[in-house]
Amino acid sequence: MGLAFMAVNSHLNIGALIKPLKSWGVYDVTLAAYGAFLLRNVMKAAGIAEIFQPLISSGHGLNVITLLTIIPMGLGFLMGTASGAIALSVSILAGALTFTSKTSALLYASAYLGYTLGPTHLCLTFTANYFKTSLKEIYRYMAPSFIATFATALIVYIIPLPI
């Protein structure tokens, strides 16, 4: 319905209307969104979030900051994609946490930092290969910026600002 209205309203020919549908980018984003929603529902049905709820409320050493950093950072490191790590982390933690702008910012920063350092991050791997260096050598140079960025994200989360 929307495509038909757009075609009539903008006087597009059929070729211009079909051209974007031939691109895999449209389907990639659509399938990623579907996968994220499917995963969220599977996690909800399986009760994964309920596993973390007692750990937060009973004070067994796991607090919100730990969950918002370790899970997204680990997933970003393993998956090599920040968006996938964010989608999975939100799916896992949705029932255990209340998401605010601060929790979302810390989750995003953690996922992005994990993704940036991950050996599954293809840009990092190709760059190391191109410059004929090891990941160990690259990590030595990345560590200071990682620490500064992570510390800043934690400070923003901890500061009691009404965001």
C-alpha positions in Angstrom: 0.0 0.0 0.0 2.8 2.4 1.0 4.8 1.6 -2.1 1.9 2.1 -4.4 1.0 5.4 -2.8 4.6 6.5 -3.1 4.8 5.5 -6.8 1.6 7.3 -7.7 2.4 10.4 -5.6 6.0 10.9 -6.9 5.4 9.7 -10.5 8.0 7.0 -10.3 8.5 4.5 -13.1 8.5 0.8 -12.2 12.3 0.5 -12.7 13.0 3.2 -10.1 10.6 1.5 -7.7 12.1 -2.0 -8.1 15.8 -0.9 -8.1 16.1 -0.6 -4.2 14.4 -4.0 -3.8 17.3 -5.6 -5.7 19.8 -4.4 -3.1 20.6 -6.8 -0.3 20.9 -3.9 2.2 17.2 -3.6 2.4 16.8 -7.3 3.3 19.9 -7.2 5.6 18.4 -4.5 7.8 14.9 -6.1 7.8 16.3 -9.5 8.7 18.5 -8.1 11.4 15.5 -6.3 13.0 13.4 -9.4 12.7 16.2 -11.5 14.3 16.5 -9.0 17.2 12.8 -9.1 17.9 12.7 -12.9 17.6 15.7 -13.2 20.0 14.0 -10.8 22.5 10.9 -13.0 22.5 12.9 -16.2 22.8 14.9 -14.7 25.7 11.6 -13.6 27.3 9.9 -17.0 26.9 13.0 -18.8 28.2 13.2 -16.6 31.2 16.8 -15.6 30.7 16.3 -12.2 32.2 15.0 -13.7 35.4 18.4 -15.4 35.9 20.0 -12.0 36.4 17.2 -10.4 38.5 18.1 -12.3 41.8 21.8 -11.6 41.3 21.1 -7.8 41.1 18.6 -7.7 44.0 20.3 -10.1 46.4 23.7 -8.4 46.3 25.7 -11.4 45.3 28.4 -9.2 44.0 26.8 -8.5 40.6 25.5 -5.0 40.3 24.0 -3.1 37.5 27.3 -1.6 36.3 28.8 -5.1 36.1 26.0 -6.4 34.0 25.9 -3.3 31.8 29.6 -3.6 31.0 30.6 -7.3 31.0 27.7 -8.7 28.9 27.7 -6.1 26.1 31.5 -5.9 26.0 31.9 -9.6 25.9 29.3 -10.0 23.2 30.8 -7.2 21.1 34.2 -8.8 21.5 32.9 -12.2 20.4 30.5 -11.1 17.7 32.5 -8.4 15.9 29.5 -6.2 15.6 28.3 -3.5 18.0 24.7 -3.6 16.8 24.4 -7.3 17.3 26.0 -7.1 20.8 23.5 -4.3 21.7 20.5 -6.2 20.5 21.5 -9.4 22.4 22.4 -7.5 25.5 19.1 -5.6 25.6 17.3 -8.9 25.0 19.2 -10.6 27.9 18.9 -7.7 30.3 15.4 -6.4 29.5 13.6 -8.1 32.3 16.3 -7.5 34.9 16.9 -3.8 34.4 15.0 -0.6 33.8 16.6 1.1 30.8 17.2 4.8 31.1 19.4 7.1 29.0 22.3 6.4 31.4 22.0 2.6 31.3 21.5 2.7 27.5 24.6 4.9 27.1 26.8 2.6 29.3 25.5 -0.5 27.5 26.2 1.1 24.1 29.7 2.3 25.1 30.5 -1.2 26.5 29.3 -3.0 23.4 31.1 -0.6 21.1 34.4 -0.9 23.0 34.1 -4.7 23.0 33.5 -4.7 19.3 36.4 -2.3 18.7 38.8 -4.5 20.5 37.5 -7.8 19.2 39.5 -10.0 16.8 36.3 -10.7 15.1 36.1 -7.0 14.1 37.1 -7.4 10.5 38.4 -3.8 10.0 40.8 -4.4 12.9 42.0 -7.7 11.5 42.4 -6.4 8.0 44.3 -3.3 9.2 46.7 -5.5 11.2 47.2 -7.7 8.2 47.7 -4.7 5.9 50.3 -3.1 8.2 51.9 -6.5 8.8 51.6 -6.2 12.6 50.1 -8.4 15.3 46.9 -7.7 17.2 49.0 -7.7 20.4 51.0 -4.7 19.1 47.8 -2.9 18.1 46.2 -3.5 21.5 49.2 -1.9 23.1 48.3 1.4 21.3 44.6 1.0 21.7 44.7 0.4 25.5 45.0 4.0 26.6 42.1 5.2 24.5 40.0 2.2 25.6 40.7 3.0 29.2 40.0 6.7 28.8 36.7 6.0 26.9 35.6 3.3 29.3 36.4 5.6 32.3 34.4 8.4 30.8 31.4 6.2 30.2 31.5 5.0 33.8 31.8 8.6 35.1 28.9 9.7 33.0 26.9 6.7 34.3 27.8 7.3 38.0 27.4 11.1 38.1 24.0 11.9 39.5 22.6 14.0 36.7 18.9 14.0 35.8 19.3 12.6 32.3 
